[in-house]
Amino acid sequence: AQKVTQAQTEISVVEKEDVTLDCVYETRDTTYYLFWYKQPPSGELVFLIRRNSFDEQNEISGRYSWNFQKSTSSFNFTITASQVVDSAVYFCALSDLTDSWGKLQFGAGTQVVVTP
Amino acid sequence: NAGVTQTPKFQVLKTGQSMTLQCAQDMNHNSMYWYRQDPGMGLRLIYYSASEGTTDKGEVPNGYNVSRLNKREFSLRLESAAPSQTSVYFCASSEGQGALVYEQYFGPGTRLTVT
């Protein structure tokens, strides 16, 4: 069963627009970790953030921000004032206690295309 | 620090041929992983090694074998390649897991085509 759902396959924006990527996860555990990774056109995977289930504080890092809502099982990612360099595939991933402790279960990814 | 390195970067095999993908990390990480990435499916775990001397199956282990040669190196072997194994393969490493789960750092990937 898909445990991480990224319903948006592709999002296209014009530079300077904000873009929000949705991530909905499914777990029966109260202890789990969530991650976001970026895969630019060059192909490598770049770690962006790690969040555990006991820390619901939202996080901001430069133009990136993350909204963790346990009530809706979502961990959404917003890029503010997008730039062409933000064009990439973004993956959300889950590691939960019962099925995948220490291992990552990835969503299918969301392709972000930022045009000048 | 090179981080996680993988060889080769590209490979073309004929059906039935065998090959080994090599992975090494210089971050003194305990855990290592092999994933495959196929279009529209994200990354799927093939095998992992939680610590030196141990290996376990992931989500899609059929057709693959692994060896954790030492703490630094973790290889993936295709004994008899099939077209369904055409994919991009990523190796990753992390500090490991105990009470905490740490982020994984990925190698640059190997693009494998089986004809």
Interface residues (C-beta under 8 A of the other chain):
Chain A: V4 T9 Y33 F35 Y37 G43 E44 L45 F47 R50 N52 F91 S95 W101 G102 K103 L104 Q105 F106 G107 A108 G109
Chain B: S31 Y33 G40 M41 G42 L43 R44 L45 Y48 A50 G58 V88 F90 A92 S94 G96 Q97 L100 V101 Y102 E103 Q104 Y105 F106 P108 G109
